[in-house]
């Protein structure tokens, strides 16, 4: 557990993936989702909902800001949290993180407790 907290990129989960494998799988899936999302126009807004495990979400958030697996703990993602990633200049441009880790809809207010113990 200490190694997971200090250097998560070095941990191999028993009978599971290591963080680099999660990273590659998550980013590949994200790129595929983005590539197959129709281009937004002024008269046709496009919204895509992606639901994933918090570790996948954290990997994507890190990758979107140019950080690697060693920065896994940079972002918190509470259970049921909503994060909004926008492509204001089109899907081929840099994305913008518009909101992150919103949990107020869970009834605990803005500082919902689910984020406190989140990965």
Biopython code that builds the backbone (N, CA, C, O; Angstrom):
import numpy as np
from Bio.PDB.StructureBuilder import StructureBuilder

atoms = [
    (1, "UNK", "N", (0.826, -1.190, 0.000)),
    (1, "UNK", "CA", (0.000, 0.000, 0.000)),
    (1, "UNK", "C", (0.876, 1.263, 0.000)),
    (1, "UNK", "O", (0.560, 2.250, -0.665)),
    (2, "UNK", "N", (1.979, 1.214, 0.755)),
    (2, "UNK", "CA", (2.870, 2.373, 0.779)),
    (2, "UNK", "C", (3.470, 2.640, -0.595)),
    (2, "UNK", "O", (3.591, 3.791, -1.014)),
    (3, "UNK", "N", (3.845, 1.576, -1.292)),
    (3, "UNK", "CA", (4.398, 1.740, -2.639)),
    (3, "UNK", "C", (3.334, 2.314, -3.574)),
    (3, "UNK", "O", (3.647, 3.166, -4.406)),
    (4, "UNK", "N", (2.096, 1.868, -3.454)),
    (4, "UNK", "CA", (0.983, 2.360, -4.268)),
    (4, "UNK", "C", (0.787, 3.856, -4.027)),
    (4, "UNK", "O", (0.503, 4.599, -4.966)),
    (5, "UNK", "N", (0.934, 4.299, -2.795)),
    (5, "UNK", "CA", (0.752, 5.709, -2.466)),
    (5, "UNK", "C", (1.952, 6.564, -2.863)),
    (5, "UNK", "O", (1.778, 7.725, -3.232)),
    (6, "UNK", "N", (3.165, 6.017, -2.795)),
    (6, "UNK", "CA", (4.383, 6.769, -3.115)),
    (6, "UNK", "C", (4.743, 6.739, -4.598)),
    (6, "UNK", "O", (5.117, 7.761, -5.173)),
    (7, "UNK", "N", (4.629, 5.573, -5.207)),
    (7, "UNK", "CA", (5.061, 5.402, -6.600)),
    (7, "UNK", "C", (4.093, 4.462, -7.319)),
    (7, "UNK", "O", (4.453, 3.328, -7.636)),
    (8, "UNK", "N", (2.868, 4.923, -7.578)),
    (8, "UNK", "CA", (1.848, 4.036, -8.144)),
    (8, "UNK", "C", (2.232, 3.433, -9.494)),
    (8, "UNK", "O", (1.754, 2.358, -9.855)),
    (9, "UNK", "N", (3.082, 4.115, -10.228)),
    (9, "UNK", "CA", (3.486, 3.625, -11.551)),
    (9, "UNK", "C", (4.368, 2.382, -11.456)),
    (9, "UNK", "O", (4.632, 1.743, -12.474)),
    (10, "UNK", "N", (4.826, 2.026, -10.256)),
    (10, "UNK", "CA", (5.693, 0.860, -10.089)),
    (10, "UNK", "C", (4.949, -0.376, -9.579)),
    (10, "UNK", "O", (5.552, -1.439, -9.434)),
    (11, "UNK", "N", (3.672, -0.253, -9.312)),
    (11, "UNK", "CA", (2.911, -1.339, -8.685)),
    (11, "UNK", "C", (2.254, -2.232, -9.735)),
    (11, "UNK", "O", (1.628, -1.748, -10.678)),
    (12, "UNK", "N", (2.407, -3.533, -9.555)),
    (12, "UNK", "CA", (1.701, -4.524, -10.375)),
    (12, "UNK", "C", (0.595, -5.119, -9.507)),
    (12, "UNK", "O", (0.877, -5.765, -8.497)),
    (13, "UNK", "N", (-0.651, -4.907, -9.893)),
    (13, "UNK", "CA", (-1.767, -5.454, -9.126)),
    (13, "UNK", "C", (-1.805, -6.970, -9.311)),
    (13, "UNK", "O", (-1.654, -7.461, -10.429)),
    (14, "UNK", "N", (-2.006, -7.711, -8.223)),
    (14, "UNK", "CA", (-2.084, -9.176, -8.343)),
    (14, "UNK", "C", (-3.204, -9.581, -9.308)),
    (14, "UNK", "O", (-4.353, -9.167, -9.155)),
    (15, "UNK", "N", (-2.850, -10.386, -10.289)),
    (15, "UNK", "CA", (-3.807, -10.870, -11.285)),
    (15, "UNK", "C", (-4.558, -9.727, -11.980)),
    (15, "UNK", "O", (-5.712, -9.888, -12.378)),
    (16, "UNK", "N", (-3.910, -8.598, -12.120)),
    (16, "UNK", "CA", (-4.541, -7.448, -12.759)),
    (16, "UNK", "C", (-3.538, -6.642, -13.554)),
    (16, "UNK", "O", (-2.435, -7.102, -13.849)),
    (17, "UNK", "N", (-3.940, -5.437, -13.894)),
    (17, "UNK", "CA", (-3.102, -4.552, -14.688)),
    (17, "UNK", "C", (-2.190, -3.711, -13.797)),
    (17, "UNK", "O", (-2.479, -3.478, -12.623)),
    (18, "UNK", "N", (-1.096, -3.268, -14.379)),
    (18, "UNK", "CA", (-0.320, -2.228, -13.714)),
    (18, "UNK", "C", (-0.830, -0.888, -14.246)),
    (18, "UNK", "O", (-1.611, -0.848, -15.196)),
    (19, "UNK", "N", (-0.393, 0.183, -13.640)),
    (19, "UNK", "CA", (-0.922, 1.502, -13.993)),
    (19, "UNK", "C", (-0.613, 1.886, -15.435)),
    (19, "UNK", "O", (-1.421, 2.546, -16.088)),
    (20, "UNK", "N", (0.546, 1.481, -15.934)),
    (20, "UNK", "CA", (0.886, 1.783, -17.335)),
    (20, "UNK", "C", (-0.094, 1.105, -18.290)),
    (20, "UNK", "O", (-0.466, 1.688, -19.309)),
    (21, "UNK", "N", (-0.514, -0.111, -17.974)),
    (21, "UNK", "CA", (-1.494, -0.808, -18.819)),
    (21, "UNK", "C", (-2.856, -0.118, -18.759)),
    (21, "UNK", "O", (-3.530, 0.018, -19.780)),
    (22, "UNK", "N", (-3.259, 0.316, -17.568)),
    (22, "UNK", "CA", (-4.515, 1.064, -17.425)),
    (22, "UNK", "C", (-4.420, 2.345, -18.245)),
    (22, "UNK", "O", (-5.352, 2.711, -18.962)),
    (23, "UNK", "N", (-3.287, 3.016, -18.128)),
    (23, "UNK", "CA", (-3.046, 4.276, -18.848)),
    (23, "UNK", "C", (-3.225, 4.081, -20.350)),
    (23, "UNK", "O", (-3.966, 4.817, -21.003)),
    (24, "UNK", "N", (-2.543, 3.091, -20.878)),
    (24, "UNK", "CA", (-2.598, 2.842, -22.328)),
    (24, "UNK", "C", (-4.010, 2.496, -22.781)),
    (24, "UNK", "O", (-4.487, 3.009, -23.793)),
    (25, "UNK", "N", (-4.671, 1.630, -22.034)),
    (25, "UNK", "CA", (-6.026, 1.214, -22.391)),
    (25, "UNK", "C", (-7.001, 2.394, -22.313)),
    (25, "UNK", "O", (-7.839, 2.571, -23.197)),
    (26, "UNK", "N", (-6.888, 3.191, -21.260)),
    (26, "UNK", "CA", (-7.797, 4.323, -21.067)),
    (26, "UNK", "C", (-7.602, 5.380, -22.154)),
    (26, "UNK", "O", (-8.575, 5.873, -22.725)),
    (27, "UNK", "N", (-6.369, 5.719, -22.434)),
    (27, "UNK", "CA", (-6.092, 6.755, -23.437)),
    (27, "UNK", "C", (-6.495, 6.291, -24.824)),
    (27, "UNK", "O", (-7.044, 7.065, -25.608)),
    (28, "UNK", "N", (-6.225, 5.031, -25.128)),
    (28, "UNK", "CA", (-6.625, 4.485, -26.425)),
    (28, "UNK", "C", (-8.152, 4.533, -26.580)),
    (28, "UNK", "O", (-8.658, 4.920, -27.634)),
    (29, "UNK", "N", (-8.872, 4.148, -25.547)),
    (29, "UNK", "CA", (-10.341, 4.178, -25.596)),
    (29, "UNK", "C", (-10.837, 5.618, -25.721)),
    (29, "UNK", "O", (-11.753, 5.896, -26.495)),
    (30, "UNK", "N", (-10.232, 6.532, -24.960)),
    (30, "UNK", "CA", (-10.635, 7.944, -25.025)),
    (30, "UNK", "C", (-10.428, 8.498, -26.434)),
    (30, "UNK", "O", (-11.313, 9.154, -26.984)),
    (31, "UNK", "N", (-9.279, 8.237, -27.006)),
    (31, "UNK", "CA", (-8.990, 8.725, -28.356)),
    (31, "UNK", "C", (-9.983, 8.166, -29.370)),
    (31, "UNK", "O", (-10.389, 8.862, -30.301)),
    (32, "UNK", "N", (-10.365, 6.922, -29.186)),
    (32, "UNK", "CA", (-11.349, 6.314, -30.088)),
    (32, "UNK", "C", (-12.726, 6.971, -29.916)),
    (32, "UNK", "O", (-13.422, 7.225, -30.899)),
    (33, "UNK", "N", (-13.106, 7.238, -28.682)),
    (33, "UNK", "CA", (-14.389, 7.908, -28.417)),
    (33, "UNK", "C", (-14.391, 9.299, -29.034)),
    (33, "UNK", "O", (-15.346, 9.681, -29.710)),
    (34, "UNK", "N", (-13.336, 10.046, -28.806)),
    (34, "UNK", "CA", (-13.240, 11.407, -29.342)),
    (34, "UNK", "C", (-13.262, 11.378, -30.874)),
    (34, "UNK", "O", (-13.938, 12.191, -31.504)),
    (35, "UNK", "N", (-12.531, 10.452, -31.457)),
    (35, "UNK", "CA", (-12.447, 10.366, -32.919)),
    (35, "UNK", "C", (-13.780, 10.005, -33.565)),
    (35, "UNK", "O", (-14.040, 10.389, -34.705)),
    (36, "UNK", "N", (-14.624, 9.275, -32.848)),
    (36, "UNK", "CA", (-15.903, 8.859, -33.430)),
    (36, "UNK", "C", (-17.068, 9.754, -33.014)),
    (36, "UNK", "O", (-18.216, 9.501, -33.381)),
    (37, "UNK", "N", (-16.767, 10.800, -32.247)),
    (37, "UNK", "CA", (-17.807, 11.758, -31.855)),
    (37, "UNK", "C", (-18.018, 12.734, -33.004)),
    (37, "UNK", "O", (-17.053, 13.286, -33.534)),
    (38, "UNK", "N", (-19.278, 12.954, -33.396)),
    (38, "UNK", "CA", (-19.532, 13.900, -34.492)),
    (38, "UNK", "C", (-19.035, 15.302, -34.138)),
    (38, "UNK", "O", (-19.080, 15.708, -32.977)),
    (39, "UNK", "N", (-18.577, 16.016, -35.117)),
    (39, "UNK", "CA", (-18.096, 17.382, -34.915)),
    (39, "UNK", "C", (-19.276, 18.289, -34.539)),
    (39, "UNK", "O", (-20.344, 18.225, -35.148)),
    (40, "UNK", "N", (-19.062, 19.112, -33.550)),
    (40, "UNK", "CA", (-20.097, 20.049, -33.100)),
    (40, "UNK", "C", (-20.174, 21.225, -34.048)),
    (40, "UNK", "O", (-19.154, 21.687, -34.559)),
    (41, "UNK", "N", (-21.378, 21.708, -34.284)),
    (41, "UNK", "CA", (-21.581, 22.929, -35.062)),
    (41, "UNK", "C", (-22.420, 23.886, -34.217)),
    (41, "UNK", "O", (-22.958, 23.494, -33.182)),
    (42, "UNK", "N", (-22.532, 25.128, -34.654)),
    (42, "UNK", "CA", (-23.283, 26.121, -33.877)),
    (42, "UNK", "C", (-24.751, 25.742, -33.734)),
    (42, "UNK", "O", (-25.385, 26.098, -32.741)),
    (43, "UNK", "N", (-25.298, 25.030, -34.707)),
    (43, "UNK", "CA", (-26.714, 24.642, -34.622)),
    (43, "UNK", "C", (-26.906, 23.202, -34.138)),
    (43, "UNK", "O", (-28.039, 22.742, -33.993)),
    (44, "UNK", "N", (-25.800, 22.488, -33.887)),
    (44, "UNK", "CA", (-25.914, 21.104, -33.428)),
    (44, "UNK", "C", (-24.846, 20.810, -32.371)),
    (44, "UNK", "O", (-23.768, 20.305, -32.684)),
    (45, "UNK", "N", (-25.167, 21.134, -31.108)),
    (45, "UNK", "CA", (-24.209, 20.808, -30.050)),
    (45, "UNK", "C", (-24.105, 19.299, -29.854)),
    (45, "UNK", "O", (-25.072, 18.572, -30.083)),
    (46, "UNK", "N", (-22.960, 18.839, -29.440)),
    (46, "UNK", "CA", (-22.729, 17.413, -29.245)),
    (46, "UNK", "C", (-22.266, 17.176, -27.808)),
    (46, "UNK", "O", (-21.345, 17.832, -27.322)),
    (47, "UNK", "N", (-22.914, 16.238, -27.145)),
    (47, "UNK", "CA", (-22.518, 15.835, -25.800)),
    (47, "UNK", "C", (-22.328, 14.328, -25.800)),
    (47, "UNK", "O", (-23.173, 13.585, -26.297)),
    (48, "UNK", "N", (-21.221, 13.888, -25.243)),
    (48, "UNK", "CA", (-20.941, 12.464, -25.118)),
    (48, "UNK", "C", (-20.709, 12.165, -23.644)),
    (48, "UNK", "O", (-19.952, 12.870, -22.977)),
    (49, "UNK", "N", (-21.349, 11.134, -23.142)),
    (49, "UNK", "CA", (-21.188, 10.729, -21.754)),
    (49, "UNK", "C", (-20.304, 9.493, -21.700)),
    (49, "UNK", "O", (-20.555, 8.500, -22.384)),
    (50, "UNK", "N", (-19.272, 9.569, -20.879)),
    (50, "UNK", "CA", (-18.371, 8.439, -20.682)),
    (50, "UNK", "C", (-18.385, 8.112, -19.192)),
    (50, "UNK", "O", (-18.162, 8.991, -18.360)),
    (51, "UNK", "N", (-18.643, 6.871, -18.860)),
    (51, "UNK", "CA", (-18.671, 6.427, -17.467)),
    (51, "UNK", "C", (-17.521, 5.450, -17.278)),
    (51, "UNK", "O", (-17.363, 4.500, -18.045)),
    (52, "UNK", "N", (-16.713, 5.699, -16.238)),
    (52, "UNK", "CA", (-15.541, 4.848, -16.033)),
    (52, "UNK", "C", (-15.165, 4.790, -14.556)),
    (52, "UNK", "O", (-15.674, 5.556, -13.738)),
    (53, "UNK", "N", (-14.281, 3.885, -14.239)),
    (53, "UNK", "CA", (-13.710, 3.735, -12.908)),
    (53, "UNK", "C", (-12.859, 4.966, -12.596)),
    (53, "UNK", "O", (-12.293, 5.578, -13.501)),
    (54, "UNK", "N", (-12.772, 5.323, -11.326)),
    (54, "UNK", "CA", (-12.015, 6.519, -10.976)),
    (54, "UNK", "C", (-10.545, 6.434, -11.394)),
    (54, "UNK", "O", (-9.949, 7.460, -11.719)),
    (55, "UNK", "N", (-9.954, 5.258, -11.395)),
    (55, "UNK", "CA", (-8.557, 5.130, -11.827)),
    (55, "UNK", "C", (-8.420, 5.455, -13.315)),
    (55, "UNK", "O", (-7.438, 6.072, -13.727)),
    (56, "UNK", "N", (-9.392, 5.047, -14.112)),
    (56, "UNK", "CA", (-9.395, 5.376, -15.538)),
    (56, "UNK", "C", (-9.569, 6.879, -15.709)),
    (56, "UNK", "O", (-8.875, 7.502, -16.512)),
    (57, "UNK", "N", (-10.495, 7.460, -14.952)),
    (57, "UNK", "CA", (-10.724, 8.904, -15.038)),
    (57, "UNK", "C", (-9.468, 9.682, -14.679)),
    (57, "UNK", "O", (-9.130, 10.663, -15.342)),
    (58, "UNK", "N", (-8.770, 9.247, -13.623)),
    (58, "UNK", "CA", (-7.554, 9.921, -13.198)),
    (58, "UNK", "C", (-6.461, 9.803, -14.264)),
    (58, "UNK", "O", (-5.723, 10.757, -14.510)),
    (59, "UNK", "N", (-6.364, 8.653, -14.881)),
    (59, "UNK", "CA", (-5.388, 8.461, -15.956)),
    (59, "UNK", "C", (-5.679, 9.422, -17.108)),
    (59, "UNK", "O", (-4.770, 10.054, -17.646)),
    (60, "UNK", "N", (-6.953, 9.524, -17.478)),
    (60, "UNK", "CA", (-7.327, 10.423, -18.569)),
    (60, "UNK", "C", (-7.048, 11.878, -18.221)),
    (60, "UNK", "O", (-6.514, 12.624, -19.042)),
    (61, "UNK", "N", (-7.403, 12.278, -17.022)),
    (61, "UNK", "CA", (-7.164, 13.666, -16.615)),
    (61, "UNK", "C", (-5.671, 13.986, -16.637)),
    (61, "UNK", "O", (-5.264, 15.035, -17.136)),
    (62, "UNK", "N", (-4.869, 13.095, -16.102)),
    (62, "UNK", "CA", (-3.418, 13.305, -16.133)),
    (62, "UNK", "C", (-2.918, 13.414, -17.569)),
    (62, "UNK", "O", (-2.160, 14.325, -17.903)),
    (63, "UNK", "N", (-3.339, 12.498, -18.398)),
    (63, "UNK", "CA", (-2.883, 12.502, -19.794)),
    (63, "UNK", "C", (-3.309, 13.778, -20.512)),
    (63, "UNK", "O", (-2.549, 14.322, -21.314)),
    (64, "UNK", "N", (-4.518, 14.257, -20.229)),
    (64, "UNK", "CA", (-5.014, 15.466, -20.892)),
    (64, "UNK", "C", (-4.219, 16.718, -20.517)),
    (64, "UNK", "O", (-4.192, 17.686, -21.277)),
    (65, "UNK", "N", (-3.577, 16.701, -19.358)),
    (65, "UNK", "CA", (-2.745, 17.845, -18.972)),
    (65, "UNK", "C", (-1.254, 17.540, -19.126)),
    (65, "UNK", "O", (-0.408, 18.298, -18.652)),
    (66, "UNK", "N", (-0.938, 16.431, -19.787)),
    (66, "UNK", "CA", (0.445, 16.104, -20.112)),
    (66, "UNK", "C", (1.240, 15.455, -19.000)),
    (66, "UNK", "O", (2.470, 15.503, -19.015)),
    (67, "UNK", "N", (0.566, 14.847, -18.035)),
    (67, "UNK", "CA", (1.264, 14.162, -16.954)),
    (67, "UNK", "C", (1.208, 12.658, -17.163)),
    (67, "UNK", "O", (0.271, 12.138, -17.769)),
    (68, "UNK", "N", (2.221, 11.963, -16.655)),
    (68, "UNK", "CA", (2.299, 10.513, -16.779)),
    (68, "UNK", "C", (1.795, 9.796, -15.540)),
    (68, "UNK", "O", (1.318, 10.432, -14.600)),
    (69, "UNK", "N", (1.899, 8.468, -15.536)),
    (69, "UNK", "CA", (1.405, 7.644, -14.428)),
    (69, "UNK", "C", (2.001, 7.983, -13.064)),
    (69, "UNK", "O", (1.368, 7.733, -12.038)),
    (70, "UNK", "N", (3.194, 8.541, -13.038)),
    (70, "UNK", "CA", (3.789, 8.912, -11.757)),
    (70, "UNK", "C", (3.025, 10.043, -11.064)),
    (70, "UNK", "O", (3.240, 10.304, -9.880)),
    (71, "UNK", "N", (2.141, 10.709, -11.796)),
    (71, "UNK", "CA", (1.320, 11.796, -11.247)),
    (71, "UNK", "C", (-0.118, 11.356, -10.968)),
    (71, "UNK", "O", (-1.018, 12.190, -10.873)),
    (72, "UNK", "N", (-0.328, 10.064, -10.840)),
    (72, "UNK", "CA", (-1.658, 9.479, -10.637)),
    (72, "UNK", "C", (-2.439, 10.140, -9.498)),
    (72, "UNK", "O", (-3.659, 10.280, -9.592)),
    (73, "UNK", "N", (-1.764, 10.543, -8.442)),
    (73, "UNK", "CA", (-2.443, 11.103, -7.265)),
    (73, "UNK", "C", (-2.737, 12.593, -7.405)),
    (73, "UNK", "O", (-3.263, 13.197, -6.470)),
    (74, "UNK", "N", (-2.416, 13.198, -8.535)),
    (74, "UNK", "CA", (-2.666, 14.627, -8.736)),
    (74, "UNK", "C", (-4.150, 14.957, -8.671)),
    (74, "UNK", "O", (-4.535, 16.000, -8.144)),
    (75, "UNK", "N", (-4.982, 14.070, -9.207)),
    (75, "UNK", "CA", (-6.422, 14.327, -9.281)),
    (75, "UNK", "C", (-7.192, 13.401, -8.353)),
    (75, "UNK", "O", (-6.821, 12.242, -8.166)),
    (76, "UNK", "N", (-8.265, 13.922, -7.775)),
    (76, "UNK", "CA", (-9.199, 13.107, -6.989)),
    (76, "UNK", "C", (-10.456, 12.905, -7.824)),
    (76, "UNK", "O", (-10.883, 13.802, -8.550)),
    (77, "UNK", "N", (-11.036, 11.730, -7.713)),
    (77, "UNK", "CA", (-12.292, 11.413, -8.387)),
    (77, "UNK", "C", (-13.156, 10.638, -7.403)),
    (77, "UNK", "O", (-12.940, 9.445, -7.189)),
    (78, "UNK", "N", (-14.132, 11.309, -6.805)),
    (78, "UNK", "CA", (-15.026, 10.658, -5.860)),
    (78, "UNK", "C", (-15.976, 9.709, -6.575)),
    (78, "UNK", "O", (-16.193, 9.822, -7.781)),
    (79, "UNK", "N", (-16.534, 8.783, -5.827)),
    (79, "UNK", "CA", (-17.507, 7.851, -6.401)),
    (79, "UNK", "C", (-18.704, 8.625, -6.943)),
    (79, "UNK", "O", (-19.303, 9.428, -6.229)),
    (80, "UNK", "N", (-19.043, 8.387, -8.178)),
    (80, "UNK", "CA", (-20.177, 9.064, -8.798)),
    (80, "UNK", "C", (-19.901, 10.500, -9.204)),
    (80, "UNK", "O", (-20.827, 11.221, -9.575)),
    (81, "UNK", "N", (-18.650, 10.930, -9.143)),
    (81, "UNK", "CA", (-18.300, 12.310, -9.485)),
    (81, "UNK", "C", (-18.469, 12.564, -10.979)),
    (81, "UNK", "O", (-18.363, 11.657, -11.804)),
    (82, "UNK", "N", (-18.731, 13.807, -11.291)),
    (82, "UNK", "CA", (-18.864, 14.242, -12.677)),
    (82, "UNK", "C", (-17.692, 15.160, -13.009)),
    (82, "UNK", "O", (-17.378, 16.085, -12.260)),
    (83, "UNK", "N", (-17.061, 14.893, -14.129)),
    (83, "UNK", "CA", (-15.998, 15.740, -14.649)),
    (83, "UNK", "C", (-16.376, 16.107, -16.079)),
    (83, "UNK", "O", (-16.825, 15.254, -16.844)),
    (84, "UNK", "N", (-16.195, 17.365, -16.438)),
    (84, "UNK", "CA", (-16.589, 17.840, -17.766)),
    (84, "UNK", "C", (-15.345, 18.215, -18.552)),
    (84, "UNK", "O", (-14.575, 19.087, -18.152)),
    (85, "UNK", "N", (-15.166, 17.541, -19.672)),
    (85, "UNK", "CA", (-14.044, 17.808, -20.569)),
    (85, "UNK", "C", (-14.640, 18.296, -21.877)),
    (85, "UNK", "O", (-15.468, 17.622, -22.491)),
    (86, "UNK", "N", (-14.208, 19.470, -22.290)),
    (86, "UNK", "CA", (-14.782, 20.116, -23.469)),
    (86, "UNK", "C", (-13.703, 20.260, -24.544)),
    (86, "UNK", "O", (-12.515, 20.390, -24.248)),
    (87, "UNK", "N", (-14.145, 20.234, -25.770)),
    (87, "UNK", "CA", (-13.274, 20.492, -26.914)),
    (87, "UNK", "C", (-13.811, 21.740, -27.612)),
    (87, "UNK", "O", (-14.441, 21.637, -28.665)),
    (88, "UNK", "N", (-13.566, 22.923, -27.032)),
    (88, "UNK", "CA", (-14.177, 24.152, -27.553)),
    (88, "UNK", "C", (-13.711, 24.544, -28.949)),
    (88, "UNK", "O", (-14.386, 25.313, -29.634)),
    (89, "UNK", "N", (-12.574, 24.027, -29.374)),
    (89, "UNK", "CA", (-12.047, 24.370, -30.699)),
    (89, "UNK", "C", (-12.041, 23.172, -31.636)),
    (89, "UNK", "O", (-11.290, 23.140, -32.611)),
    (90, "UNK", "N", (-12.889, 22.179, -31.333)),
    (90, "UNK", "CA", (-12.985, 20.991, -32.172)),
    (90, "UNK", "C", (-12.214, 19.821, -31.597)),
    (90, "UNK", "O", (-11.323, 19.991, -30.764)),
    (91, "UNK", "N", (-12.570, 18.630, -32.054)),
    (91, "UNK", "CA", (-11.997, 17.412, -31.489)),
    (91, "UNK", "C", (-10.522, 17.205, -31.834)),
    (91, "UNK", "O", (-9.856, 16.355, -31.243)),
    (92, "UNK", "N", (-10.018, 17.978, -32.782)),
    (92, "UNK", "CA", (-8.598, 17.862, -33.122)),
    (92, "UNK", "C", (-7.743, 18.876, -32.373)),
    (92, "UNK", "O", (-6.523, 18.910, -32.538)),
    (93, "UNK", "N", (-8.386, 19.704, -31.549)),
    (93, "UNK", "CA", (-7.671, 20.721, -30.770)),
    (93, "UNK", "C", (-7.512, 20.247, -29.329)),
    (93, "UNK", "O", (-8.024, 19.193, -28.950)),
    (94, "UNK", "N", (-6.814, 21.018, -28.551)),
    (94, "UNK", "CA", (-6.567, 20.683, -27.151)),
    (94, "UNK", "C", (-7.869, 20.778, -26.347)),
    (94, "UNK", "O", (-8.612, 21.750, -26.481)),
    (95, "UNK", "N", (-8.142, 19.769, -25.513)),
    (95, "UNK", "CA", (-9.352, 19.808, -24.690)),
    (95, "UNK", "C", (-9.179, 20.739, -23.487)),
    (95, "UNK", "O", (-8.063, 21.093, -23.109)),
    (96, "UNK", "N", (-10.314, 21.124, -22.896)),
    (96, "UNK", "CA", (-10.318, 21.956, -21.695)),
    (96, "UNK", "C", (-11.101, 21.226, -20.608)),
    (96, "UNK", "O", (-12.208, 20.746, -20.853)),
    (97, "UNK", "N", (-10.534, 21.143, -19.422)),
    (97, "UNK", "CA", (-11.250, 20.563, -18.285)),
    (97, "UNK", "C", (-12.102, 21.690, -17.715)),
    (97, "UNK", "O", (-11.583, 22.606, -17.077)),
    (98, "UNK", "N", (-13.415, 21.622, -17.945)),
    (98, "UNK", "CA", (-14.330, 22.694, -17.542)),
    (98, "UNK", "C", (-14.761, 22.575, -16.088)),
    (98, "UNK", "O", (-14.974, 23.590, -15.424)),
    (99, "UNK", "N", (-14.890, 21.358, -15.586)),
    (99, "UNK", "CA", (-15.279, 21.097, -14.200)),
    (99, "UNK", "C", (-14.722, 19.734, -13.829)),
    (99, "UNK", "O", (-14.530, 18.874, -14.688)),
    (100, "UNK", "N", (-14.464, 19.545, -12.538)),
    (100, "UNK", "CA", (-13.857, 18.286, -12.140)),
    (100, "UNK", "C", (-14.356, 17.849, -10.768)),
    (100, "UNK", "O", (-14.481, 18.652, -9.843)),
    (101, "UNK", "N", (-14.636, 16.559, -10.666)),
    (101, "UNK", "CA", (-14.984, 15.924, -9.401)),
    (101, "UNK", "C", (-16.214, 16.541, -8.740)),
    (101, "UNK", "O", (-16.239, 16.720, -7.522)),
    (102, "UNK", "N", (-17.222, 16.862, -9.528)),
    (102, "UNK", "CA", (-18.467, 17.410, -8.979)),
    (102, "UNK", "C", (-19.222, 16.270, -8.293)),
    (102, "UNK", "O", (-19.532, 15.255, -8.917)),
    (103, "UNK", "N", (-19.510, 16.448, -7.007)),
    (103, "UNK", "CA", (-20.230, 15.416, -6.259)),
    (103, "UNK", "C", (-21.452, 15.974, -5.535)),
    (103, "UNK", "O", (-22.101, 15.255, -4.775)),
    (104, "UNK", "N", (-21.771, 17.247, -5.762)),
    (104, "UNK", "CA", (-22.887, 17.873, -5.046)),
    (104, "UNK", "C", (-24.224, 17.187, -5.327)),
    (104, "UNK", "O", (-25.127, 17.245, -4.493)),
    (105, "UNK", "N", (-24.365, 16.548, -6.471)),
    (105, "UNK", "CA", (-25.605, 15.845, -6.801)),
    (105, "UNK", "C", (-25.828, 14.609, -5.930)),
    (105, "UNK", "O", (-26.910, 14.022, -5.944)),
    (106, "UNK", "N", (-24.810, 14.220, -5.180)),
    (106, "UNK", "CA", (-24.921, 13.042, -4.324)),
    (106, "UNK", "C", (-25.532, 13.365, -2.967)),
    (106, "UNK", "O", (-25.729, 12.471, -2.144)),
    (107, "UNK", "N", (-25.832, 14.645, -2.730)),
    (107, "UNK", "CA", (-26.528, 15.036, -1.513)),
    (107, "UNK", "C", (-25.634, 15.490, -0.384)),
    (107, "UNK", "O", (-26.137, 15.887, 0.667)),
    (108, "UNK", "N", (-24.333, 15.447, -0.560)),
    (108, "UNK", "CA", (-23.421, 15.828, 0.509)),
    (108, "UNK", "C", (-22.902, 17.235, 0.386)),
    (108, "UNK", "O", (-22.015, 17.628, 1.144)),
    (109, "UNK", "N", (-23.423, 18.007, -0.542)),
    (109, "UNK", "CA", (-22.948, 19.366, -0.737)),
    (109, "UNK", "C", (-21.710, 19.407, -1.616)),
    (109, "UNK", "O", (-21.295, 18.403, -2.195)),
    (110, "UNK", "N", (-21.139, 20.589, -1.696)),
    (110, "UNK", "CA", (-19.978, 20.782, -2.572)),
    (110, "UNK", "C", (-18.777, 19.961, -2.124)),
    (110, "UNK", "O", (-18.019, 19.476, -2.964)),
    (111, "UNK", "N", (-18.591, 19.797, -0.837)),
    (111, "UNK", "CA", (-17.449, 19.038, -0.326)),
    (111, "UNK", "C", (-17.899, 17.653, 0.116)),
    (111, "UNK", "O", (-17.678, 17.256, 1.260)),
    (112, "UNK", "N", (-18.518, 16.935, -0.774)),
    (112, "UNK", "CA", (-19.025, 15.606, -0.486)),
    (112, "UNK", "C", (-17.909, 14.694, 0.004)),
    (112, "UNK", "O", (-16.787, 14.769, -0.498)),
    (113, "UNK", "N", (-18.195, 13.841, 0.969)),
    (113, "UNK", "CA", (-17.200, 12.965, 1.593)),
    (113, "UNK", "C", (-16.678, 11.880, 0.652)),
    (113, "UNK", "O", (-15.629, 11.300, 0.934)),
    (114, "UNK", "N", (-17.368, 11.581, -0.456)),
    (114, "UNK", "CA", (-16.894, 10.508, -1.336)),
    (114, "UNK", "C", (-15.533, 10.854, -1.937)),
    (114, "UNK", "O", (-14.752, 9.957, -2.256)),
    (115, "UNK", "N", (-15.248, 12.126, -2.091)),
    (115, "UNK", "CA", (-13.970, 12.527, -2.679)),
    (115, "UNK", "C", (-12.824, 12.416, -1.682)),
    (115, "UNK", "O", (-11.669, 12.263, -2.080)),
    (116, "UNK", "N", (-13.133, 12.491, -0.387)),
    (116, "UNK", "CA", (-12.075, 12.485, 0.629)),
    (116, "UNK", "C", (-11.267, 11.195, 0.609)),
    (116, "UNK", "O", (-10.046, 11.238, 0.757)),
    (117, "UNK", "N", (-11.909, 10.066, 0.432)),
    (117, "UNK", "CA", (-11.182, 8.807, 0.431)),
    (117, "UNK", "C", (-10.980, 8.239, -0.956)),
    (117, "UNK", "O", (-10.553, 7.096, -1.113)),
    (118, "UNK", "N", (-11.284, 9.031, -1.948)),
    (118, "UNK", "CA", (-11.198, 8.535, -3.323)),
    (118, "UNK", "C", (-9.765, 8.271, -3.725)),
    (118, "UNK", "O", (-8.823, 8.852, -3.187)),
    (119, "UNK", "N", (-9.628, 7.374, -4.690)),
    (119, "UNK", "CA", (-8.300, 7.115, -5.253)),
    (119, "UNK", "C", (-7.722, 8.363, -5.842)),
    (119, "UNK", "O", (-6.607, 8.340, -6.363)),
]
sb = StructureBuilder()
sb.init_structure("model")
sb.init_model(0)
sb.init_chain("A")
sb.init_seg("    ")
for serial, (resi, resn, name, xyz) in enumerate(atoms, 1):
    if name == "N":
        sb.init_residue(resn, " ", resi, " ")
    sb.init_atom(name, np.array(xyz, "f"), 0.0, 1.0, " ", f" {name:<3s}", serial, name[0])
structure = sb.get_structure()
